[in-house]
């Protein structure tokens, strides 16, 4: 029984598919990290606005 050897076109296609899958996963992780950072910054913004309001009210405003 002869073993079938893939030609270079098949190997190139497999490499291309793996690269595209890897890039899609990478972009997904980048977007997930961006959302996480944005949520963290929103939390910091909310805390700073609350602190500013508390200081204004403490001054009798």
For each residue, the residues with C-beta under 8 A, 3 or more apart:
1:
2:
3:
4:
5:
6: 10 11 14
7: 10 11
8: 11 12
9: 12 13
10: 6 7 13 14
11: 6 7 8 14 15
12: 8 9 15 16
13: 9 10 16 17
14: 6 10 11 17 18
15: 11 12 18 19
16: 12 13 19 20
17: 13 14 20 21
18: 14 15 21 22
19: 15 16 22 23
20: 16 17 23 24
21: 17 18 24 25
22: 18 19 25 26
23: 19 20 26 27
24: 20 21 27 28
25: 21 22 28 29
26: 22 23 29 30
27: 23 24 30 31
28: 24 25 31 32
29: 25 26 32 33
30: 26 27 33 34
31: 27 28 34 35
32: 28 29 35 36
33: 29 30 36 37
34: 30 31 37 38
35: 31 32 38 39
36: 32 33 39 40
37: 33 34 40 41
38: 34 35 41 42
39: 35 36 42 43
40: 36 37 43 44
41: 37 38 44 45
42: 38 39 45 46
43: 39 40 46 47
44: 40 41 47 48
45: 41 42 48 49
46: 42 43 49 50
47: 43 44 50 51
48: 44 45 51 52
49: 45 46 52 53
50: 46 47 53 54
51: 47 48 54 55
52: 48 49 55 56
53: 49 50 56 57
54: 50 51 57 58
55: 51 52 58 59
56: 52 53 59 61
57: 53 54 60 61
58: 54 55
59: 55 56
60: 57
61: 56 57
